[in-house]
Structure formats: C-alpha cells, structure tokens
C-alpha cells in the first residue's frame, strides 16, 4: 500500500489561494454594487 504523506502547504500557495478568494469576493461585491446602481437608474428613467 502507498501511504501518502501530507506536507504543509508552502506560503506561496497559501498566498495565491488567499489572493484568489479575496479578488473573487471583491469583484463580486463591485459587480453587485454596479448592478444595483444600473437597476436603480433604469427604474428612475421609467418613472
């Protein structure tokens, strides 16, 4: 049987993972805010 040893992740891979998650979160927050602004403006134009 092969026993796989778990090595601790390198700090570079941890930083890449953290940066990816934070970038995705900030991008989704920015797109959500932009969407709300566009939708509000569109409804104000209809009135």
SVG drawing of the C-alpha trace seen along z (x, -y; Angstrom):
<svg xmlns="http://www.w3.org/2000/svg" viewBox="-43 -59 49 61">
<polyline fill="none" stroke="black" stroke-width="0.4" points="0.0,0.0 1.1,-3.5 1.0,-5.9 0.7,-9.5 2.4,-11.9 0.7,-15.3 3.1,-18.1 2.3,-21.5 1.4,-23.9 4.0,-26.4 3.4,-30.1 3.3,-30.9 0.4,-28.5 -1.4,-29.9 -1.0,-33.4 -2.2,-32.5 -5.3,-30.9 -6.0,-33.8 -5.5,-36.3 -7.8,-34.4 -10.5,-34.2 -10.3,-37.9 -10.1,-39.0 -13.2,-37.0 -15.1,-38.4 -14.2,-42.0 -15.0,-41.5 -18.4,-40.1 -19.1,-42.9 -18.1,-45.5 -20.3,-43.9 -23.2,-43.7 -22.9,-47.4 -22.6,-48.3 -25.7,-46.2 -27.7,-47.9 -26.8,-51.3 -27.7,-50.4 -31.0,-48.9 -32.0,-51.9 -31.1,-54.3 -33.1,-52.2 -36.2,-52.3 -35.8,-56.0 -35.8,-56.5 -39.1,-54.7 -40.9,-56.9"/>
</svg>
